[in-house]
Amino acid sequence: MSVGVHIPTLETERLILRGPTRADLSAWAAFLSTPRSGFTDPTPRSTWQAFASEFVGWVFDEPGHWMIQRRDGTVIGLTGFSQPTTYPEPEMGWVLYDGFEGQGYATEAARAAKAWARDRFASLVSYIAPDNAKSVAVAERLGAKADAAAPLPHETTRATCLVYRHWGAA
């Protein structure tokens, strides 16, 4: 028995945002094995669980993440939404694999995802590590503003997590 889950496909000038395939797992695993990912347990089981958790929102009737694919077929990262039980609000995030930063892909993909989600969430934030200047720049290009009063995810502090608000009040 299979469960059908509809993940809409979004397109921009240079990108296609689509649901995951099993073939996407190897690039995800390679990314998780880099220091930039911050992932501390790149075992096959943990890698699979981390990959699956990015998309489980679609199963629960709430948006999840999309794979970011260039129009030439190259998968370059992911973007989308999550709200695990440790997050007080829905969060929009983005990840680009090594070699694809600095070309505007994260902003382009996240802008398309944000437009799709505009009427689906009462509030939307991005949780960003304070030393992640590239993600702060993406959030600001998307129009998000730092919100020092926003509630934080469980087990984080203002020293370890910045909150950028896209819309709505907590």
GIQUIJO-V339570 format. One record per residue. N is the residue number from 1. RES is the residue in three letters. D_FIRST is the distance of its C-alpha to the first C-alpha in Angstrom with 2 decimals. Layout:
((N,RES,D_FIRST) (N,RES,D_FIRST))
This chain:
((1,MET,0.00) (2,SER,3.78) (3,VAL,6.82) (4,GLY,9.76) (5,VAL,12.99) (6,HIS,16.26) (7,ILE,18.85) (8,PRO,22.03) (9,THR,24.10) (10,LEU,27.74) (11,GLU,30.60) (12,THR,34.10) (13,GLU,36.98) (14,ARG,35.95) (15,LEU,32.37) (16,ILE,28.77) (17,LEU,26.65) (18,ARG,22.95) (19,GLY,19.65) (20,PRO,19.13) (21,THR,17.88) (22,ARG,17.68) (23,ALA,21.10) (24,ASP,22.60) (25,LEU,22.33) (26,SER,25.45) (27,ALA,27.73) (28,TRP,26.57) (29,ALA,27.31) (30,ALA,30.66) (31,PHE,31.53) (32,LEU,30.77) (33,SER,33.13) (34,THR,36.03) (35,PRO,38.48) (36,ARG,37.99) (37,SER,34.45) (38,GLY,35.83) (39,PHE,32.78) (40,THR,34.11) (41,ASP,31.37) (42,PRO,30.00) (43,THR,28.20) (44,PRO,24.90) (45,ARG,23.05) (46,SER,25.00) (47,THR,24.68) (48,TRP,20.86) (49,GLN,21.02) (50,ALA,23.64) (51,PHE,21.72) (52,ALA,18.57) (53,SER,20.95) (54,GLU,22.44) (55,PHE,19.38) (56,VAL,17.89) (57,GLY,20.15) (58,TRP,18.05) (59,VAL,15.21) (60,PHE,17.99) (61,ASP,19.35) (62,GLU,22.19) (63,PRO,23.12) (64,GLY,22.41) (65,HIS,23.76) (66,TRP,23.88) (67,MET,24.77) (68,ILE,28.30) (69,GLN,28.83) (70,ARG,32.21) (71,ARG,32.54) (72,ASP,33.34) (73,GLY,29.78) (74,THR,30.84) (75,VAL,28.67) (76,ILE,31.25) (77,GLY,29.64) (78,LEU,27.76) (79,THR,28.73) (80,GLY,27.40) (81,PHE,27.18) (82,SER,26.34) (83,GLN,27.49) (84,PRO,26.59) (85,THR,28.29) (86,THR,31.30) (87,TYR,32.07) (88,PRO,34.26) (89,GLU,33.38) (90,PRO,30.82) (91,GLU,31.65) (92,MET,31.60) (93,GLY,31.71) (94,TRP,31.98) (95,VAL,32.11) (96,LEU,33.58) (97,TYR,33.44) (98,ASP,36.82) (99,GLY,38.94) (100,PHE,37.64) (101,GLU,39.61) (102,GLY,42.74) (103,GLN,41.64) (104,GLY,40.47) (105,TYR,36.75) (106,ALA,35.80) (107,THR,37.90) (108,GLU,36.63) (109,ALA,32.94) (110,ALA,33.50) (111,ARG,35.68) (112,ALA,32.95) (113,ALA,30.43) (114,LYS,33.17) (115,ALA,34.00) (116,TRP,30.40) (117,ALA,30.32) (118,ARG,33.82) (119,ASP,32.96) (120,ARG,29.86) (121,PHE,31.69) (122,ALA,34.95) (123,SER,35.86) (124,LEU,34.85) (125,VAL,36.28) (126,SER,36.06) (127,TYR,36.75) (128,ILE,38.81) (129,ALA,40.65) (130,PRO,44.39) (131,ASP,45.05) (132,ASN,42.42) (133,ALA,44.86) (134,LYS,42.56) (135,SER,39.90) (136,VAL,42.73) (137,ALA,44.02) (138,VAL,40.67) (139,ALA,40.43) (140,GLU,44.00) (141,ARG,43.48) (142,LEU,40.67) (143,GLY,43.25) (144,ALA,42.11) (145,LYS,44.91) (146,ALA,45.32) (147,ASP,44.96) (148,ALA,46.76) (149,ALA,46.26) (150,ALA,42.45) (151,PRO,40.58) (152,LEU,39.18) (153,PRO,35.87) (154,HIS,36.05) (155,GLU,38.17) (156,THR,39.71) (157,THR,43.30) (158,ARG,45.27) (159,ALA,46.34) (160,THR,42.81) (161,CYS,41.13) (162,LEU,42.38) (163,VAL,40.78) (164,TYR,40.97) (165,ARG,40.42) (166,HIS,39.13) (167,TRP,39.62) (168,GLY,39.84) (169,ALA,41.41) (170,ALA,39.89))
